[in-house]
Amino acid sequence: MSRRSVLAGAATSGSLLMAGSGAEAQPAKPAELKIGITTFLSGPASVFGVPAKQTAEMLAEQINAAGGIGGVPVRLSFVDENPGTEHLVGEFRRLVQSEGVHVVFASISSGSCLACTPLSDEMRKTTILWDCGTQRIFEEGRHPFAFRTQGYGTSEVLAPLLYLLKHKPDFRSIAVINQDYAWGRDSWELWRAGMDAMKPGVRVVAELFPRFNSTDFSTEITRLLALRPDVILSTSWGGELVTLVRQANERRLLERSLMVLPVAEASLPPLGRSMPAGHIIGTRGDHWVNHPRPRDKAALDRFVNGYQQRFNQPAIYPCHHMFQAFSALQAAYTKAIAAKSGGWPNDQELAAAFQGLTFDTPTSRITIREDGQGMEDQIVGLSSFGTLPYAVPEKMMLYPATNVSAPVGQKSVDWLKTLRAGLENTAGEAI
């Protein structure tokens, strides 16, 4: 791979600008750009967190080899989310107050983001919500220093629901099995609001919320086998989703019910052939390895192939989300530096640069709207097998972010309740 960063060109405003030697702007350009990153480094969710850490390290090396951001090399500090939110809040403060980080990337867990985002207000520190999905962040308050650089729960749940309504409109019953924490509860509330609005009368036969980090789903599977719902929804992720699908497949549950797995993509490589064909899968974005028409196929290939070669594993969606966070950061510094005629931006000026920011990814272009939410398209498809040893989608539909996101100022659940039957035929397009 060349020394040019794989992120080169991510900023839509052009190449990164160097601060002029005669600039007298304050603060002075730092010797290094310190970035604090919270992710799961241990526990079951580390199957997401470690690949994200590896991606950050790979991208930081490439950025530094290409001259840094605004001519400043980046240095990363990592914090493990696994010990819990109390630990994480303390570590966030330490990163800002003791380590002097310029930017924080937080976090994977929705619970983590709900705990950390208010700290961005208190400490006035630009915080990129690089992976968490809860819609509550920007719907329950204003956070002028926090920005999400990917999609969120509303679009990630609504797109698979629309796909189900289009491809299996005759389903009559559904069960949910979700992790018992913020994301599991919130995502079911979103789904239920949209489903009841667009297809009223569906019978909910079970609402199952096993504890977070469960390893045995035999009780829940036994119940689902007895109930025989047409559809089983699970927005679970990580090692728990892998375990759930394996155990369900061993007991032939997936032969009797259609599973809808909105965040399945990262679990497909470890599942291999344990993930049967013909079930609805999503990826929390549009960054499938077999995307039929990415914005920049060469850039996509460089990223996924470079990651595969270096770490001997596929680049799953946390890797893409980390890419998006760095791409947005580069674009924001480009914008902020240009606004100061080459001067280095302070915290307020950097945060202001994220407002309305547009940045490129290998598969698409994302804009951060005025409430801080990134607008990312969604791809949903049916699990199928081809040349790879794990399932990928076929019969894909792409849902533009504007079609599956609540408008600024509206709460997602309230907006979903206004949707009507027929949206499944107009909101997306086959690709």
C-alpha positions as CSV (number, residue, x, y, z in Angstrom):
1,M,0.0,0.0,0.0
2,S,1.3,3.4,-0.8
3,R,2.2,6.0,1.8
4,R,-0.8,8.0,0.8
5,S,-3.5,7.6,3.4
6,V,-6.5,5.5,2.4
7,L,-8.5,8.4,3.7
8,A,-7.0,10.9,1.2
9,G,-9.7,12.9,-0.4
10,A,-12.2,12.2,2.4
11,A,-12.6,15.9,3.0
12,T,-14.9,17.2,0.3
13,S,-13.3,20.6,0.5
14,G,-10.1,19.3,-0.8
15,S,-6.6,18.4,0.5
16,L,-5.8,19.2,4.1
17,L,-4.4,22.6,4.6
18,M,-1.2,23.4,6.5
19,A,-1.3,26.2,9.0
20,G,0.7,29.1,7.6
21,S,4.0,29.9,9.1
22,G,3.0,33.4,9.7
23,A,-0.3,32.7,11.3
24,E,-0.8,34.1,14.8
25,A,-4.1,32.3,15.5
26,Q,-4.6,30.8,19.0
27,P,-4.2,28.2,20.1
28,A,-0.9,27.3,18.6
29,K,-0.6,24.2,16.4
30,P,0.1,21.3,18.8
31,A,3.0,19.0,18.4
32,E,0.6,16.1,18.1
33,L,-3.2,15.6,17.8
34,K,-4.3,13.5,20.7
35,I,-7.4,11.3,20.2
36,G,-9.0,9.3,23.0
37,I,-11.0,6.3,21.8
38,T,-13.4,4.3,23.9
39,T,-14.2,0.8,22.7
40,F,-14.6,-2.7,24.0
41,L,-11.1,-4.3,24.5
42,S,-12.4,-7.2,26.6
43,G,-15.5,-9.2,27.2
44,P,-18.0,-10.6,24.6
45,A,-18.3,-7.2,22.8
46,S,-14.6,-7.1,22.1
47,V,-15.4,-9.0,18.9
48,F,-16.5,-5.5,17.8
49,G,-14.2,-3.4,19.8
50,V,-10.8,-5.0,19.0
51,P,-11.3,-4.8,15.2
52,A,-12.2,-1.1,15.7
53,K,-9.0,-0.5,17.7
54,Q,-7.0,-2.3,15.0
55,T,-8.6,-0.1,12.3
56,A,-7.9,3.1,14.3
57,E,-4.2,2.1,14.6
58,M,-3.9,1.2,10.9
59,L,-5.6,4.5,9.9
60,A,-3.5,6.6,12.3
61,E,-0.3,5.1,10.8
62,Q,-1.5,5.9,7.3
63,I,-2.5,9.4,8.2
64,N,0.9,10.1,9.9
65,A,2.7,8.6,6.9
66,A,0.9,11.1,4.7
67,G,1.8,14.1,6.9
68,G,-0.8,14.0,9.7
69,I,-3.9,16.1,10.0
70,G,-3.3,19.7,9.2
71,G,0.4,18.8,9.3
72,V,0.1,17.4,12.9
73,P,0.7,13.7,13.6
74,V,-2.0,11.9,15.5
75,R,-1.6,9.9,18.7
76,L,-4.2,7.5,20.0
77,S,-5.2,6.5,23.6
78,F,-7.7,3.7,24.2
79,V,-10.1,3.0,27.0
80,D,-11.9,-0.2,27.6
81,E,-15.7,0.1,27.7
82,N,-16.2,-3.3,29.3
83,P,-15.9,-2.3,33.0
84,G,-19.1,-0.2,32.8
85,T,-20.3,3.3,32.5
86,E,-19.0,4.5,35.9
87,H,-15.5,3.5,34.9
88,L,-16.0,5.0,31.4
89,V,-17.1,8.4,32.8
90,G,-14.0,8.5,35.0
91,E,-11.8,7.6,32.0
92,F,-13.4,10.2,29.8
93,R,-12.6,12.9,32.4
94,R,-9.1,11.5,32.7
95,L,-8.5,11.6,28.9
96,V,-9.6,15.3,28.8
97,Q,-8.2,16.6,32.0
98,S,-5.0,14.6,32.4
99,E,-4.1,13.3,29.0
100,G,-5.1,16.6,27.2
101,V,-6.8,14.9,24.3
102,H,-8.1,17.2,21.6
103,V,-11.0,14.9,20.5
104,V,-12.8,11.9,22.0
105,F,-14.2,9.0,20.0
106,A,-17.0,7.3,22.0
107,S,-18.4,4.5,22.0
108,I,-19.9,1.1,21.0
109,S,-22.6,0.7,23.6
110,S,-25.6,2.9,23.6
111,G,-25.4,2.9,27.4
112,S,-21.8,4.2,27.1
113,C,-22.8,7.0,24.7
114,L,-25.7,8.1,26.9
115,A,-23.3,8.4,29.8
116,C,-20.5,10.1,27.9
117,T,-22.3,12.6,25.7
118,P,-23.3,14.9,28.5
119,L,-19.6,15.1,29.4
120,S,-18.9,16.6,26.0
121,D,-21.2,19.5,27.0
122,E,-19.7,19.9,30.5
123,M,-16.1,19.7,29.3
124,R,-16.7,21.4,25.9
125,K,-14.7,18.8,24.1
126,T,-15.5,17.6,20.6
127,T,-16.8,14.0,20.9
128,I,-17.4,11.8,17.9
129,L,-20.1,9.1,18.5
130,W,-18.4,6.6,16.3
131,D,-20.6,3.5,16.7
132,C,-23.5,3.6,19.2
133,G,-27.0,3.6,17.8
134,T,-29.5,4.9,20.3
135,Q,-31.8,7.6,18.9
136,R,-32.1,9.2,22.3
137,I,-28.8,11.1,22.1
138,F,-30.0,13.9,19.9
139,E,-33.7,13.6,20.6
140,E,-33.6,14.2,24.3
141,G,-31.3,17.2,24.3
142,R,-28.9,19.4,22.4
143,H,-25.2,18.6,22.5
144,P,-23.2,21.1,20.5
145,F,-19.9,19.3,21.0
146,A,-21.2,15.8,20.1
147,F,-21.6,14.4,16.5
148,R,-22.5,10.9,15.2
149,T,-20.6,10.0,12.1
150,Q,-22.8,7.1,11.0
151,G,-26.5,6.1,11.0
152,Y,-28.5,5.4,14.1
153,G,-31.2,3.2,15.5
154,T,-34.1,4.6,13.7
155,S,-32.8,4.1,10.2
156,E,-31.1,0.9,11.2
157,V,-34.4,-0.6,12.4
158,L,-36.8,1.0,9.9
159,A,-34.9,-0.2,6.8
160,P,-35.1,-3.9,7.7
161,L,-38.8,-3.4,8.7
162,L,-39.5,-1.9,5.3
163,Y,-37.6,-4.8,3.6
164,L,-39.7,-7.3,5.6
165,L,-43.0,-5.6,4.6
166,K,-42.0,-5.6,1.0
167,H,-40.7,-9.2,0.7
168,K,-42.9,-11.0,3.2
169,P,-46.0,-8.9,3.5
170,D,-48.2,-11.7,4.7
171,F,-46.6,-12.3,8.1
172,R,-49.1,-12.4,11.0
173,S,-47.0,-13.0,14.1
174,I,-43.7,-11.9,15.5
175,A,-41.5,-12.5,18.5
176,V,-38.5,-10.4,19.7
177,I,-35.4,-11.6,21.5
178,N,-33.1,-8.7,22.4
179,Q,-30.4,-7.9,24.9
180,D,-31.8,-6.4,28.0
181,Y,-30.2,-2.9,28.0
182,A,-30.7,0.4,26.3
183,W,-30.2,-0.7,22.7
184,G,-32.3,-3.8,23.0
185,R,-35.2,-2.1,24.5
186,D,-35.0,1.1,22.4
187,S,-34.7,-0.8,19.1
188,W,-37.8,-2.9,19.9
189,E,-39.8,0.2,20.7
190,L,-38.8,1.7,17.4
191,W,-39.7,-1.5,15.5
192,R,-43.0,-1.8,17.3
193,A,-44.0,1.8,16.6
194,G,-43.3,1.5,12.9
195,M,-44.8,-2.0,12.5
196,D,-48.0,-1.0,14.3
197,A,-48.4,2.0,12.0
198,M,-47.7,0.3,8.7
199,K,-49.1,-3.1,9.4
200,P,-51.5,-3.0,12.3
201,G,-52.8,-6.2,13.8
202,V,-49.6,-8.2,13.8
203,R,-49.6,-10.5,16.8
204,V,-46.7,-10.2,19.2
205,V,-46.3,-13.6,20.7
206,A,-43.2,-13.1,22.8
207,E,-41.0,-10.2,24.1
208,L,-37.8,-11.8,25.3
209,F,-35.0,-9.8,26.9
210,P,-32.3,-12.1,28.2
211,R,-29.7,-10.4,30.3
212,F,-26.8,-8.7,28.6
213,N,-23.8,-11.1,27.9
214,S,-26.0,-14.2,28.0
215,T,-24.4,-17.4,26.7
216,D,-27.3,-19.8,26.9
217,F,-30.6,-19.2,25.0
218,S,-32.1,-22.7,25.4
219,T,-35.1,-21.4,27.4
220,E,-35.9,-18.7,24.9
221,I,-35.5,-21.1,21.9
222,T,-37.7,-23.7,23.5
223,R,-40.4,-21.1,23.9
224,L,-40.0,-19.8,20.3
225,L,-40.2,-23.3,19.0
226,A,-43.5,-23.8,20.8
227,L,-44.9,-20.4,19.7
228,R,-43.9,-20.8,16.0
229,P,-43.9,-17.1,15.1
230,D,-43.7,-16.2,11.5
231,V,-40.9,-13.7,12.2
232,I,-38.3,-13.5,14.9
233,L,-36.6,-10.1,15.3
234,S,-33.3,-9.7,17.1
235,T,-31.2,-6.5,17.1
236,S,-28.7,-8.3,19.3
237,W,-25.0,-8.1,18.2
238,G,-21.6,-9.4,18.9
239,G,-20.8,-12.7,20.5
240,E,-24.4,-12.9,21.8
241,L,-25.9,-12.9,18.4
242,V,-23.4,-15.5,17.2
243,T,-24.3,-17.7,20.1
244,L,-28.1,-17.2,19.6
245,V,-28.0,-18.0,15.9
246,R,-25.9,-21.1,16.4
247,Q,-28.1,-22.4,19.1
248,A,-31.3,-21.6,17.2
249,N,-29.9,-23.2,14.1
250,E,-28.9,-26.4,15.9
251,R,-32.5,-26.8,17.1
252,R,-33.9,-26.0,13.6
253,L,-35.7,-22.8,14.8
254,L,-34.5,-21.0,11.7
255,E,-36.3,-23.5,9.5
256,R,-39.6,-22.6,11.1
257,S,-39.4,-18.8,11.5
258,L,-37.9,-16.0,9.4
259,M,-35.2,-14.2,11.3
260,V,-34.7,-10.4,10.9
261,L,-31.3,-9.4,12.1
262,P,-30.7,-5.7,11.5
263,V,-27.1,-5.6,12.9
264,A,-26.0,-9.1,11.7
265,E,-23.1,-8.1,9.4
266,A,-20.4,-8.2,12.0
267,S,-21.5,-11.7,13.2
268,L,-21.6,-13.3,9.8
269,P,-17.9,-14.2,9.4
270,P,-17.7,-16.1,12.8
271,L,-21.0,-17.8,12.0
272,G,-19.9,-19.1,8.7
273,R,-22.4,-21.7,7.5
274,S,-24.2,-21.6,10.8
275,M,-26.1,-18.7,9.4
276,P,-28.7,-20.2,7.0
277,A,-29.6,-18.6,3.7
278,G,-32.8,-16.7,3.2
279,H,-33.0,-14.6,6.4
280,I,-33.1,-10.7,6.5
281,I,-29.7,-9.2,7.4
282,G,-28.5,-5.6,7.9
283,T,-25.3,-3.9,8.6
284,R,-26.0,-0.5,10.2
285,G,-25.0,1.3,7.0
286,D,-24.2,0.6,3.4
287,H,-20.7,-0.8,3.7
288,W,-21.2,-4.4,2.6
289,V,-18.1,-6.2,1.2
290,N,-20.2,-7.1,-1.9
291,H,-21.8,-3.6,-2.3
292,P,-22.8,-3.7,-6.0
293,R,-22.2,0.0,-6.7
294,P,-20.0,1.7,-4.0
295,R,-19.1,5.4,-4.4
296,D,-15.4,4.5,-4.8
297,K,-14.8,0.8,-5.4
298,A,-11.0,1.3,-5.5
299,A,-11.0,3.0,-2.1
300,L,-13.3,0.2,-0.7
301,D,-11.0,-2.5,-2.0
302,R,-7.9,-0.8,-0.6
303,F,-9.5,-0.5,2.8
304,V,-11.0,-4.0,3.1
305,N,-8.1,-5.7,1.4
306,G,-5.5,-3.8,3.5
307,Y,-7.3,-4.7,6.7
308,Q,-7.7,-8.3,5.7
309,Q,-4.0,-8.6,4.8
310,R,-2.8,-7.0,8.0
311,F,-5.1,-8.7,10.5
312,N,-6.2,-11.8,8.7
313,Q,-9.8,-11.1,9.2
314,P,-12.6,-9.2,7.3
315,A,-13.3,-5.6,8.0
316,I,-16.7,-5.7,9.7
317,Y,-18.9,-2.7,10.2
318,P,-17.2,-1.3,13.4
319,C,-14.1,-1.0,11.2
320,H,-16.1,1.0,8.6
321,H,-17.5,3.1,11.4
322,M,-14.0,3.9,12.7
323,F,-13.0,4.8,9.1
324,Q,-16.0,7.2,9.0
325,A,-15.0,8.8,12.3
326,F,-11.4,9.5,11.0
327,S,-12.7,10.7,7.6
328,A,-15.1,13.1,9.4
329,L,-12.3,14.3,11.7
330,Q,-10.0,15.1,8.7
331,A,-12.8,16.9,6.9
332,A,-13.7,18.9,10.0
333,Y,-10.1,20.0,10.6
334,T,-9.8,20.9,6.9
335,K,-12.9,23.1,7.2
336,A,-11.9,24.7,10.5
337,I,-8.3,25.4,9.4
338,A,-9.5,27.0,6.2
339,A,-12.0,29.1,8.2
340,K,-9.0,30.5,10.2
341,S,-6.9,31.1,7.1
342,G,-4.5,28.4,8.1
343,G,-4.7,28.9,11.9
344,W,-5.3,26.1,14.3
345,P,-8.9,25.8,15.6
346,N,-9.8,25.8,19.3
347,D,-12.5,23.4,20.7
348,Q,-15.4,25.7,19.8
349,E,-14.2,26.3,16.3
350,L,-13.6,22.6,15.7
351,A,-17.1,21.7,16.9
352,A,-18.6,24.4,14.7
353,A,-16.9,22.8,11.7
354,F,-18.9,19.6,12.2
355,Q,-22.2,21.4,11.7
356,G,-23.4,20.5,8.2
357,L,-20.1,18.7,7.5
358,T,-20.0,16.4,4.5
359,F,-17.4,13.7,4.2
360,D,-16.7,10.7,1.9
361,T,-16.6,7.0,2.7
362,P,-15.6,4.3,0.2
363,T,-19.3,3.4,-0.3
364,S,-21.1,6.7,0.0
365,R,-21.1,10.3,1.2
366,I,-22.4,11.3,4.7
367,T,-23.6,14.7,5.9
368,I,-23.9,15.6,9.6
369,R,-27.1,17.6,9.9
370,E,-27.8,20.4,12.3
371,D,-28.7,18.2,15.3
372,G,-25.4,16.4,15.1
373,Q,-26.7,13.2,13.5
374,G,-24.9,11.7,10.5
375,M,-27.1,10.7,7.6
376,E,-26.0,7.2,6.4
377,D,-27.8,5.1,3.8
378,Q,-28.9,1.6,4.7
379,I,-28.6,-1.7,2.8
380,V,-30.7,-4.7,3.7
381,G,-30.8,-8.1,1.9
382,L,-31.3,-11.8,2.3
383,S,-28.5,-14.0,3.6
384,S,-26.9,-16.0,0.8
385,F,-23.6,-17.8,0.0
386,G,-21.2,-17.3,-2.8
387,T,-17.4,-17.2,-2.9
388,L,-16.9,-16.2,0.7
389,P,-17.1,-18.7,3.6
390,Y,-19.8,-16.7,5.3
391,A,-23.2,-15.3,4.3
392,V,-23.5,-12.0,2.5
393,P,-26.7,-10.3,1.2
394,E,-28.5,-10.8,-2.0
395,K,-31.6,-9.2,-3.4
396,M,-30.3,-6.0,-1.8
397,M,-32.4,-2.8,-1.2
398,L,-30.7,0.5,-0.5
399,Y,-32.7,3.0,1.7
400,P,-31.5,6.6,1.5
401,A,-30.9,8.1,4.9
402,T,-33.4,10.8,4.5
403,N,-36.2,8.2,3.8
404,V,-35.6,6.3,7.0
405,S,-34.6,9.0,9.6
406,A,-36.9,11.0,11.8
407,P,-36.8,14.7,10.8
408,V,-34.8,17.1,13.0
409,G,-36.8,18.1,16.1
410,Q,-39.1,15.0,16.0
411,K,-38.7,12.0,18.3
412,S,-38.3,8.8,16.4
413,V,-41.1,6.9,18.1
414,D,-43.6,9.7,17.4
415,W,-42.5,10.0,13.8
416,L,-42.7,6.3,13.2
417,K,-46.3,6.3,14.4
418,T,-47.2,8.6,11.5
419,L,-45.9,6.2,8.8
420,R,-48.4,4.4,6.6
421,A,-48.7,1.2,4.6
422,G,-47.1,1.5,1.1
423,L,-43.9,3.2,2.3
424,E,-42.1,-0.1,1.7
425,N,-42.7,0.4,-2.0
426,T,-41.2,3.9,-2.2
427,A,-38.6,4.3,0.5
428,G,-35.9,2.1,-1.1
429,E,-34.5,0.9,-4.4
430,A,-33.2,-2.5,-5.5
431,I,-29.4,-2.5,-6.3
